[in-house]
Each structure stands twice: as structure tokens, then as C-alpha cells.
Amino acid sequence: MTRSRPPLKIVPPQLDVPASSGAELEVGDAPTSATQRIVDSITNAIAERRLMPGTKLSEQKIGDIFEVSRTVVRQAFNQLSRDRLVVLEPARGAFVATPTAEEARDVFEVRAILETAVTKQLCATITDEQIRQLRVHLEQERAAVNNAEVPGRTRLLADFHIVLARMLGNQVLEQMLSELLTRSSLIALMRQSSQSAEESHGEHVAIVDAFERRDVRAAVRLVDKHLGNVQRNLDLDPQRIDLANILNH
Ligand SMILES: [Zn+2]
């Protein structure tokens, strides 16, 4: 391995209980919350582009940061590995995943299926209050895009899609989409430009406009087009795009 790894940067969490007498938090104490805090913190760091693909995650360092044992850290790594955010390599340790183009395409394919269904349902039931909430979200997006504030921008652009699913009140759907969006963020992290972020925001505005008109067909078409554009901007498979152009001409 000749490629150097970027340094690990994680913002330490606010511990709700002060660590007493230097004792480590062991599995028996509060395994779920300690593990979950690490999982959440690393997930957020990836979603907000503070942790780059390929970064080595040291058990010891993370244990020190969160004041927990390496056993707890390993549990968090196992969960992150199940979410495909972290890769565990025997004898080498844990690394932030580097998704392949094929994996990225699969993620976008599933997103398109789920989000088209979300759009159809939501457009039929959306309330004026929910439209207002979406407009507030768009204002925050606008501000983050204008300020070229990359972590906030990435998070808000991804959250737009989760907010739509949340408005349907289906927690399973919201959870599934959150996981896919986090994986998308990791992909975007490696490839998304600020111009495509600007474009995404504009497409979100058009989607909300269609919701406001209760125009299901337009909303579905816009969501589909938006996901296609995001995927194309990430340049996941230029060969396939070229081939399509050749065959169409
Ligand atoms: Zn979007």
C-alpha cells in the first residue's frame, strides 16, 4: 500500500455523562448508547465530508476520543461495516469505504425506485403546512450553497430527500432512505462539484413547485430527472453514457 491515508479528523461528541475516575465505559455499562454515539459521529462526519473515503479509523484513537474501550469501538465498526460505510480489513483494521462505480449505480437505482414511490404518495397527501416546511428547508439549502459551505450544503441537499420520506410518516422508509443517502454522500464526497450542488438545489425548488401545484406527473418526472442528473454529475460511468450517445445518433 503506497497511497498515504488522510489524517483522521472527528469532532468529539458532547458526552451526556462525565467520565468518572478515568474508568472506561465497558460493554455492560451502556453498550447501545456508547456504540451508537460513535456510529452517529462517524456517519455524520462522512455525510458532511469531514471524513474522506479510504481514511484509516484507528480503534485506539477513537476509543480515546470517546473514552470507551476498544470492544465498544469494534462494535461500532461492525455496525458501520453492515451499513457499508466502513470496510474491515483483516490484520489492517477499519477504513472509510471507497464505493465502486458499480455500487454507486446500484444505490442510485434503488433510490430512484423508492423516491418515485415517495413522490407519488406525498403529492397526493401533502398539506400547505408541509409545503411551507419544504420552503424553509430550501431557504437553508440556498444559504449553504451561496456560502459554498460544503459540509452543510451536502447535508442539507441529502436531507431534502429524507424530509420528503419523513412527511409520509413511514419510519422504515425514512430509515432505508437515510442509509442510501449516507452512501450517496460518500460517493458525492469523491466526485461532486459545487456547480452540480447549485444545480441540485435548483431542481429541488422545481420539485417543491410541482408539489405545490399538486402535479403528480410533473413531480415524479422532476424527481426522476433530478436523480439522473445527480448520478451523471458524479460521473459514475462515462463509458456507458458515451455508448448511449453513439447509439442514439
Ligand atoms: Zn437532491
Residues whose N, C-alpha, C, O or C-beta is under 5 A from the ligand:
A	BS01	ZN	L157 S200
